[in-house]
Amino acid sequence: MRLVITADTHVPKRARDLPESLWAAIDAADVVLHAGDWVDVALLDAVESRSRRLVAVYGNNDGPSLRARLPEVARVDLAGLRVAVVHETGPRAGREARCAARFPDCDLLVFGHSHIPWDTVAPTGLRLLNPGSPTDRRSQPYATYLTARVAAGRLDRVELHRLPRRSDH
């Protein structure tokens, strides 16, 4: 099972559209995980129409129309891998312990908000992934998203994709 993991797309505020390589990855994926901050319903509609399966949440920059369609937390079983998606996890310090306590029944937590790629494992075994942002790199050297594979309840081939530096996509 091929995954695309993204967040903090901020279209059309930070870019007119998603980068073409991310669209191509979405088209090829079995599941797209989006950890919020869409900004506009039109992007949600577009990603839904091009995804085989979308698991998504709203973020702090998403208004009432997006919040009406998306949950704050999404949970899904992907071929035996127990996944939760949420936008915010709080401060960097203590994140693993805090998230392991909040999501004790999960193997993977996908989150966004910071625009900073993150890949760690809590002492409980919970893996935490933040894909960064494909449109608003903030202080990061690159705009980013993740791809991964799931097989027999295990996550593997997690790859951070760095996008070319451009002023707009």
C-alpha positions, 0 to 999 in steps of 0.5 A: 500500500503506497502512502502520500503524507502531506500537511500545511498546504495553505493553497491558495494563500502560500501557493496557487496550487500544489507542486506537480510532483506532489500531484503525481504522488497523490495520483499514484498513491493508495492512500493520502494522509493530510494533516490539516491547514488546507485553507480552501475547500477547493483544494480538499475537493481537488485532492478528494477527486484525485485520491483513491482514499483520503484520510484528513483533518482540519488545521488551525487555519481552516475555517467553518466550511473545512471543519464541517467536512473534516474531523480534528483527529482521524483514525484508520487501520491501514493493512494492520497499521493503526494510524492517527492523523492530527494537526497540532501536537503542541511544543517540540519538548516532550512531544513523544511522551505526550503523543504516546499518552494521547494515542496509546492504541496507534502505531503511527501518528501523522501531524503538521502545524510546524512546517518542520519535517519530523520522524521520531519514535516514542518509547512506546513504539509510536512513530511520529511523522510530520511531512513539513509543508509542500508550499510554505517551507518557512525556515526550512531549506526545502518545501517537503512531503513524505511517501511511505509503504505499508505492508503486513501492519508495518510502515517502511520506505519512508521517504522525505521529498524535497521540492525545488525552491520556487517562489510559487508552485 
